Amino acid sequence: MQKVTDSAARARRLLERENAPLPPACERLLAAELARVLGAYFELSAPPQVAIERGKTLRITVRAQAERAKPFGVLG
């Protein structure tokens, strides 16, 4: 679960540094990072899509499609 937390922190820093909505290169980087993280848990059938809208706050929408969740064994 630490990887997910680290990825979220990196994404937050990216958004804070840039005046979002992000430039296309940053959106591609964010989508690639999300694909890596989600790919650890799901068998993705397409790359994730990221949309960022600016209002009073940022609205970040992530859409991803997966064939199935990856097996994790027995959870305690």
N, CA, C and O atoms as a GROMACS GRO file, in nm:
protein
  304
    1MET      N    1   0.081  -0.118   0.000
    1MET     CA    2   0.000   0.000   0.000
    1MET      C    3   0.087   0.126   0.000
    1MET      O    4   0.040   0.234  -0.036
    2GLN      N    5   0.212   0.112   0.041
    2GLN     CA    6   0.304   0.226   0.045
    2GLN      C    7   0.325   0.285  -0.094
    2GLN      O    8   0.337   0.407  -0.107
    3LYS      N    9   0.330   0.200  -0.198
    3LYS     CA   10   0.350   0.250  -0.334
    3LYS      C   11   0.236   0.341  -0.375
    3LYS      O   12   0.258   0.444  -0.440
    4VAL      N   13   0.114   0.305  -0.338
    4VAL     CA   14  -0.002   0.388  -0.372
    4VAL      C   15   0.010   0.524  -0.302
    4VAL      O   16  -0.016   0.628  -0.363
    5THR      N   17   0.049   0.524  -0.175
    5THR     CA   18   0.065   0.648  -0.099
    5THR      C   19   0.175   0.733  -0.160
    5THR      O   20   0.159   0.855  -0.173
    6ASP      N   21   0.288   0.670  -0.196
    6ASP     CA   22   0.398   0.744  -0.259
    6ASP      C   23   0.355   0.804  -0.392
    6ASP      O   24   0.389   0.918  -0.422
    7SER      N   25   0.281   0.728  -0.470
    7SER     CA   26   0.234   0.777  -0.599
    7SER      C   27   0.138   0.893  -0.582
    7SER      O   28   0.144   0.990  -0.658
    8ALA      N   29   0.050   0.884  -0.485
    8ALA     CA   30  -0.043   0.993  -0.459
    8ALA      C   31   0.031   1.118  -0.416
    8ALA      O   32  -0.004   1.228  -0.458
    9ALA      N   33   0.133   1.103  -0.334
    9ALA     CA   34   0.212   1.219  -0.290
    9ALA      C   35   0.286   1.282  -0.407
    9ALA      O   36   0.292   1.404  -0.418
   10ARG      N   37   0.341   1.199  -0.495
   10ARG     CA   38   0.410   1.253  -0.614
   10ARG      C   39   0.312   1.326  -0.704
   10ARG      O   40   0.343   1.434  -0.756
   11ALA      N   41   0.195   1.269  -0.724
   11ALA     CA   42   0.094   1.333  -0.808
   11ALA      C   43   0.051   1.466  -0.747
   11ALA      O   44   0.033   1.565  -0.819
   12ARG      N   45   0.034   1.471  -0.616
   12ARG     CA   46  -0.005   1.595  -0.549
   12ARG      C   47   0.102   1.702  -0.567
   12ARG      O   48   0.071   1.818  -0.593
   13ARG      N   49   0.230   1.663  -0.554
   13ARG     CA   50   0.338   1.759  -0.573
   13ARG      C   51   0.340   1.812  -0.716
   13ARG      O   52   0.362   1.931  -0.738
   14LEU      N   53   0.317   1.723  -0.813
   14LEU     CA   54   0.310   1.767  -0.952
   14LEU      C   55   0.201   1.872  -0.971
   14LEU      O   56   0.223   1.975  -1.035
   15LEU      N   57   0.084   1.846  -0.915
   15LEU     CA   58  -0.027   1.939  -0.930
   15LEU      C   59  -0.001   2.072  -0.859
   15LEU      O   60  -0.038   2.177  -0.910
   16GLU      N   61   0.062   2.067  -0.743
   16GLU     CA   62   0.091   2.189  -0.670
   16GLU      C   63   0.195   2.274  -0.741
   16GLU      O   64   0.188   2.397  -0.739
   17ARG      N   65   0.293   2.209  -0.803
   17ARG     CA   66   0.400   2.281  -0.871
   17ARG      C   67   0.351   2.351  -0.997
   17ARG      O   68   0.391   2.463  -1.026
   18GLU      N   69   0.267   2.286  -1.069
   18GLU     CA   70   0.215   2.340  -1.193
   18GLU      C   71   0.087   2.416  -1.164
   18GLU      O   72   0.018   2.386  -1.066
   19ASN      N   73   0.055   2.510  -1.246
   19ASN     CA   74  -0.073   2.578  -1.235
   19ASN      C   75  -0.170   2.500  -1.323
   19ASN      O   76  -0.186   2.529  -1.441
   20ALA      N   77  -0.235   2.400  -1.263
   20ALA     CA   78  -0.321   2.309  -1.337
   20ALA      C   79  -0.436   2.385  -1.401
   20ALA      O   80  -0.471   2.491  -1.350
   21PRO      N   81  -0.496   2.339  -1.507
   21PRO     CA   82  -0.473   2.206  -1.563
   21PRO      C   83  -0.331   2.188  -1.614
   21PRO      O   84  -0.265   2.282  -1.660
   22LEU      N   85  -0.287   2.066  -1.606
   22LEU     CA   86  -0.150   2.034  -1.639
   22LEU      C   87  -0.123   2.045  -1.788
   22LEU      O   88  -0.213   2.025  -1.869
   23PRO      N   89   0.000   2.077  -1.824
   23PRO     CA   90   0.040   2.069  -1.965
   23PRO      C   91   0.029   1.924  -2.011
   23PRO      O   92   0.037   1.832  -1.929
   24PRO      N   93   0.011   1.902  -2.139
   24PRO     CA   94  -0.006   1.765  -2.191
   24PRO      C   95   0.105   1.669  -2.149
   24PRO      O   96   0.076   1.553  -2.119
   25ALA      N   97   0.229   1.715  -2.145
   25ALA     CA   98   0.339   1.625  -2.107
   25ALA      C   99   0.322   1.578  -1.963
   25ALA      O  100   0.351   1.462  -1.932
   26CYS      N  101   0.276   1.666  -1.875
   26CYS     CA  102   0.256   1.627  -1.735
   26CYS      C  103   0.136   1.533  -1.722
   26CYS      O  104   0.139   1.439  -1.642
   27GLU      N  105   0.032   1.557  -1.800
   27GLU     CA  106  -0.083   1.465  -1.797
   27GLU      C  107  -0.041   1.326  -1.843
   27GLU      O  108  -0.086   1.226  -1.787
   28ARG      N  109   0.044   1.319  -1.944
   28ARG     CA  110   0.093   1.188  -1.991
   28ARG      C  111   0.176   1.120  -1.883
   28ARG      O  112   0.164   1.000  -1.862
   29LEU      N  113   0.258   1.196  -1.813
   29LEU     CA  114   0.339   1.141  -1.705
   29LEU      C  115   0.249   1.089  -1.593
   29LEU      O  116   0.272   0.981  -1.540
   30LEU      N  117   0.148   1.166  -1.557
   30LEU     CA  118   0.054   1.125  -1.453
   30LEU      C  119  -0.020   0.998  -1.496
   30LEU      O  120  -0.037   0.906  -1.416
   31ALA      N  121  -0.065   0.993  -1.622
   31ALA     CA  122  -0.136   0.875  -1.671
   31ALA      C  123  -0.044   0.752  -1.669
   31ALA      O  124  -0.089   0.642  -1.636
   32ALA      N  125   0.082   0.770  -1.704
   32ALA     CA  126   0.178   0.658  -1.702
   32ALA      C  127   0.199   0.608  -1.559
   32ALA      O  128   0.207   0.488  -1.535
   33GLU      N  129   0.208   0.701  -1.463
   33GLU     CA  130   0.226   0.663  -1.323
   33GLU      C  131   0.102   0.590  -1.272
   33GLU      O  132   0.113   0.490  -1.201
   34LEU      N  133  -0.016   0.640  -1.308
   34LEU     CA  134  -0.140   0.572  -1.268
   34LEU      C  135  -0.149   0.433  -1.330
   34LEU      O  136  -0.196   0.340  -1.265
   35ALA      N  137  -0.106   0.419  -1.455
   35ALA     CA  138  -0.107   0.288  -1.520
   35ALA      C  139  -0.016   0.191  -1.445
   35ALA      O  140  -0.051   0.074  -1.429
   36ARG      N  141   0.099   0.239  -1.400
   36ARG     CA  142   0.192   0.154  -1.325
   36ARG      C  143   0.129   0.110  -1.193
   36ARG      O  144   0.134  -0.008  -1.158
   37VAL      N  145   0.070   0.204  -1.121
   37VAL     CA  146   0.011   0.171  -0.991
   37VAL      C  147  -0.112   0.082  -1.008
   37VAL      O  148  -0.123  -0.021  -0.942
   38LEU      N  149  -0.204   0.121  -1.096
   38LEU     CA  150  -0.324   0.039  -1.116
   38LEU      C  151  -0.290  -0.097  -1.174
   38LEU      O  152  -0.356  -0.196  -1.143
   39GLY      N  153  -0.186  -0.102  -1.258
   39GLY     CA  154  -0.144  -0.228  -1.317
   39GLY      C  155  -0.092  -0.327  -1.215
   39GLY      O  156  -0.089  -0.447  -1.241
   40ALA      N  157  -0.053  -0.279  -1.098
   40ALA     CA  158  -0.009  -0.370  -0.992
   40ALA      C  159  -0.128  -0.443  -0.930
   40ALA      O  160  -0.112  -0.550  -0.871
   41TYR      N  161  -0.247  -0.387  -0.945
   41TYR     CA  162  -0.366  -0.443  -0.883
   41TYR      C  163  -0.467  -0.501  -0.983
   41TYR      O  164  -0.548  -0.587  -0.948
   42PHE      N  165  -0.462  -0.452  -1.107
   42PHE     CA  166  -0.560  -0.493  -1.208
   42PHE      C  167  -0.491  -0.525  -1.338
   42PHE      O  168  -0.382  -0.473  -1.367
   43GLU      N  169  -0.554  -0.611  -1.418
   43GLU     CA  170  -0.508  -0.637  -1.554
   43GLU      C  171  -0.580  -0.535  -1.643
   43GLU      O  172  -0.694  -0.557  -1.684
   44LEU      N  173  -0.513  -0.425  -1.672
   44LEU     CA  174  -0.574  -0.316  -1.747
   44LEU      C  175  -0.593  -0.356  -1.893
   44LEU      O  176  -0.507  -0.418  -1.953
   45SER      N  177  -0.708  -0.318  -1.948
   45SER     CA  178  -0.735  -0.345  -2.089
   45SER      C  179  -0.709  -0.223  -2.176
   45SER      O  180  -0.711  -0.233  -2.299
   46ALA      N  181  -0.684  -0.108  -2.114
   46ALA     CA  182  -0.652   0.016  -2.185
   46ALA      C  183  -0.578   0.106  -2.087
   46ALA      O  184  -0.593   0.092  -1.966
   47PRO      N  185  -0.500   0.199  -2.139
   47PRO     CA  186  -0.432   0.293  -2.048
   47PRO      C  187  -0.535   0.382  -1.977
   47PRO      O  188  -0.639   0.414  -2.035
   48PRO      N  189  -0.506   0.423  -1.855
   48PRO     CA  190  -0.597   0.513  -1.785
   48PRO      C  191  -0.605   0.648  -1.856
   48PRO      O  192  -0.509   0.693  -1.919
   49GLN      N  193  -0.721   0.711  -1.846
   49GLN     CA  194  -0.741   0.845  -1.900
   49GLN      C  195  -0.757   0.940  -1.783
   49GLN      O  196  -0.827   0.911  -1.687
   50VAL      N  197  -0.691   1.055  -1.792
   50VAL     CA  198  -0.694   1.154  -1.685
   50VAL      C  199  -0.752   1.283  -1.741
   50VAL      O  200  -0.711   1.330  -1.847
   51ALA      N  201  -0.848   1.341  -1.668
   51ALA     CA  202  -0.903   1.472  -1.703
   51ALA      C  203  -0.893   1.560  -1.580
   51ALA      O  204  -0.928   1.519  -1.470
   52ILE      N  205  -0.844   1.683  -1.600
   52ILE     CA  206  -0.828   1.776  -1.488
   52ILE      C  207  -0.902   1.905  -1.524
   52ILE      O  208  -0.876   1.967  -1.627
   53GLU      N  209  -0.995   1.943  -1.437
   53GLU     CA  210  -1.072   2.066  -1.457
   53GLU      C  211  -1.041   2.161  -1.343
   53GLU      O  212  -1.030   2.120  -1.227
   54ARG      N  213  -1.029   2.288  -1.377
   54ARG     CA  214  -0.998   2.388  -1.275
   54ARG      C  215  -1.123   2.470  -1.248
   54ARG      O  216  -1.187   2.522  -1.340
   55GLY      N  217  -1.157   2.483  -1.121
   55GLY     CA  218  -1.263   2.569  -1.073
   55GLY      C  219  -1.211   2.629  -0.944
   55GLY      O  220  -1.095   2.669  -0.937
   56LYS      N  221  -1.295   2.636  -0.842
   56LYS     CA  222  -1.244   2.677  -0.709
   56LYS      C  223  -1.140   2.577  -0.661
   56LYS      O  224  -1.043   2.612  -0.594
   57THR      N  225  -1.163   2.453  -0.696
   57THR     CA  226  -1.068   2.346  -0.667
   57THR      C  227  -1.042   2.271  -0.797
   57THR      O  228  -1.106   2.298  -0.898
   58LEU      N  229  -0.949   2.178  -0.793
   58LEU     CA  230  -0.924   2.095  -0.910
   58LEU      C  231  -1.012   1.972  -0.904
   58LEU      O  232  -1.024   1.908  -0.799
   59ARG      N  233  -1.074   1.939  -1.016
   59ARG     CA  234  -1.149   1.815  -1.025
   59ARG      C  235  -1.068   1.722  -1.115
   59ARG      O  236  -1.046   1.750  -1.233
   60ILE      N  237  -1.024   1.613  -1.057
   60ILE     CA  238  -0.941   1.517  -1.128
   60ILE      C  239  -1.022   1.390  -1.147
   60ILE      O  240  -1.067   1.328  -1.051
   61THR      N  241  -1.039   1.353  -1.271
   61THR     CA  242  -1.115   1.233  -1.303
   61THR      C  243  -1.022   1.133  -1.369
   61THR      O  244  -0.952   1.164  -1.466
   62VAL      N  245  -1.021   1.012  -1.315
   62VAL     CA  246  -0.940   0.904  -1.371
   62VAL      C  247  -1.035   0.794  -1.416
   62VAL      O  248  -1.117   0.746  -1.338
   63ARG      N  249  -1.023   0.755  -1.541
   63ARG     CA  250  -1.103   0.646  -1.594
   63ARG      C  251  -1.008   0.535  -1.637
   63ARG      O  252  -0.910   0.558  -1.709
   64ALA      N  253  -1.039   0.414  -1.592
   64ALA     CA  254  -0.955   0.300  -1.627
   64ALA      C  255  -1.045   0.179  -1.648
   64ALA      O  256  -1.147   0.164  -1.582
   65GLN      N  257  -1.005   0.094  -1.741
   65GLN     CA  258  -1.078  -0.030  -1.766
   65GLN      C  259  -0.984  -0.147  -1.743
   65GLN      O  260  -0.868  -0.145  -1.784
   66ALA      N  261  -1.037  -0.248  -1.676
   66ALA     CA  262  -0.956  -0.366  -1.646
   66ALA      C  263  -1.036  -0.492  -1.679
   66ALA      O  264  -1.159  -0.494  -1.671
   67GLU      N  265  -0.964  -0.593  -1.717
   67GLU     CA  266  -1.026  -0.724  -1.743
   67GLU      C  267  -1.063  -0.792  -1.612
   67GLU      O  268  -1.167  -0.856  -1.602
   68ARG      N  269  -0.974  -0.776  -1.512
   68ARG     CA  270  -0.997  -0.840  -1.382
   68ARG      C  271  -0.897  -0.786  -1.282
   68ARG      O  272  -0.798  -0.724  -1.318
   69ALA      N  273  -0.927  -0.812  -1.155
   69ALA     CA  274  -0.832  -0.780  -1.048
   69ALA      C  275  -0.727  -0.891  -1.044
   69ALA      O  276  -0.758  -1.007  -1.072
   70LYS      N  277  -0.606  -0.857  -1.011
   70LYS     CA  278  -0.502  -0.957  -0.997
   70LYS      C  279  -0.520  -1.030  -0.865
   70LYS      O  280  -0.564  -0.969  -0.767
   71PRO      N  281  -0.486  -1.158  -0.860
   71PRO     CA  282  -0.503  -1.232  -0.735
   71PRO      C  283  -0.402  -1.183  -0.630
   71PRO      O  284  -0.284  -1.160  -0.660
   72PHE      N  285  -0.450  -1.168  -0.508
   72PHE     CA  286  -0.364  -1.121  -0.400
   72PHE      C  287  -0.346  -1.226  -0.292
   72PHE      O  288  -0.276  -1.200  -0.194
   73GLY      N  289  -0.405  -1.341  -0.305
   73GLY     CA  290  -0.396  -1.442  -0.201
   73GLY      C  291  -0.498  -1.413  -0.093
   73GLY      O  292  -0.593  -1.338  -0.113
   74VAL      N  293  -0.478  -1.473   0.020
   74VAL     CA  294  -0.573  -1.459   0.130
   74VAL      C  295  -0.535  -1.337   0.212
   74VAL      O  296  -0.420  -1.321   0.252
   75LEU      N  297  -0.633  -1.251   0.236
   75LEU     CA  298  -0.610  -1.132   0.319
   75LEU      C  299  -0.649  -1.165   0.461
   75LEU      O  300  -0.752  -1.228   0.485
   76GLY      N  301  -0.566  -1.122   0.555
   76GLY     CA  302  -0.589  -1.152   0.696
   76GLY      C  303  -0.690  -1.065   0.754
   76GLY      O  304  -0.721  -1.077   0.872
   0.00000   0.00000   0.00000
